[in-house]
Every structure is written in structure tokens, then in C-alpha cells.
Amino acid sequence: AQKITKTQPGMFVQEKEAVTLDCTYDTSDQSYGLFWYKQPSSGEMIFLIYQGSYDEQNATEGRYSLNFQKARKSANLVISASQLGDSAMYFCAMSEGGDMRFGAGTRLTVKP
Amino acid sequence: GAGVSQSPSNKVTEKGKDVELRCDPISGHTALYWYRQSLGQGLEFLIYFQGNSAPDKSGLPSDRFSAERTGGSVSTLTIQRTQQEDSAVYLCASSLELARPSTDTQYFGPGTRLTVL
């Protein structure tokens, strides 16, 4: 089964700087999807960005981009121009089929 | 409603009691998912439905857990004889379909916080 094998437990970044949140995964499938979700202290899960395993270009959504390195099985999230409101838990997830597997999450703290 | 809704938002129960958690997916979404998030932890996948069918129930933690979905819409997650380790936030999500499962974005509800005393 697919799984997220590594994420950082915590990261700090200065406001207005860029930050990269790491995600490595393991799968034997060729077709899968990679997702990043944000969970603020309110508890809601907010979808940020998606990357398909066959997508040749890295996904981008506003200030979010995904650095997808298929051979290395990594899907790092890059947040540009960090804002105080970006402070939250961030989860990397992958799906081969109906079930989506989440990593342990990275707590990002943006410093003013 | 516009998003996924869950009820109750909070549930406090005594050990040994049964509880029922409800999820109302986004209208038109055929796929529905249940997750559990313990305090400070990531999400643990429990079960998903395609329509009313749950192809894989292996994610359910024990036989005290069951889930059903009727009419391709509302789903209920039932926990029998609750234990203290069942305390967690139970999150429901829905997606448009499972036809291309690896591309399907899941939209989450606000969760039900279950506390077993």
C-alpha cells in the first residue's frame, strides 16, 4: 500500500520569505495522486494543491507550488512570500485509489 | 449546503455506550471518506464509499466500528461499546467520483470531536 514515509515535524520561517515543506512517499503503483492540505488551529482541512504522477510539470496554485521529483519519490510543498496566516499544520497525502494516506504533518510557524 | 457537514460537532459519551456520527457530503459527490485524527496526530484512514458500497473495510480499527451510506448521500459511522482510545476527531470528506481516484480532490467537513469518558 502507498504511504508517506517522511515529513518534518516542525518548521519556522520569517514572514515574507519562502519555505519548503518536505514529503517523501513510497508506492509501487505508477498512477497516483499527491496532495497537500492545510489544517489551521480551527481544525478544518483545506485543500491546497494536487500533483498527478503523470503530470510532467510541477503544480502551482497561487503562492503554493509543488516540487515533484518522481524518481526520488518526493513531493515538496513550496510556499512563497510567507504570511502570518500560513501558520498551521500541513499534511502531505497520496492516493492510488479510494483510500488516501496522510503523513504525520508538519507544523509551520511564520515569525513576524 | 455548499460544503460537507457533520453532526454532532462535539460528542461526549461514557465508556461502553454506542455513538453514531453523521456526514452529509457535498451534493453530487459520489465518493465519501471517513478519517480519524487523534490529538496532535495525522489522519488515519478508516473507510471510503463509492455510492453506497464500501469496497474495503480493512481500515476500520476494530469490529466495534461500522459505517453505512444510504441513497448515495448521507453516511453514518457507528462505534459500539466505546472505549477511551476512541476519543478523537472524526473527519468526513467527499469527492466528485472515484472514476479517476488518484486525481480526486477530497473536501473535508468540520469534524466531530468525540470524547469518551
Interface residues (C-beta under 8 A of the other chain):
Chain A: S31 Y32 G33 F35 Y37 G43 E44 M45 I46 F47 Y50 G52 S53 F91 A93 S95 E96 G97 G98 D99 M100 R101 F102 G103 A104 G105
Chain B: A31 Y33 Y35 Q41 G42 L43 E44 F45 Y48 Q50 P55 D56 G59 V89 L91 A93 L98 P101 S102 T103 D104 T105 Q106 Y107 F108 P110 G111
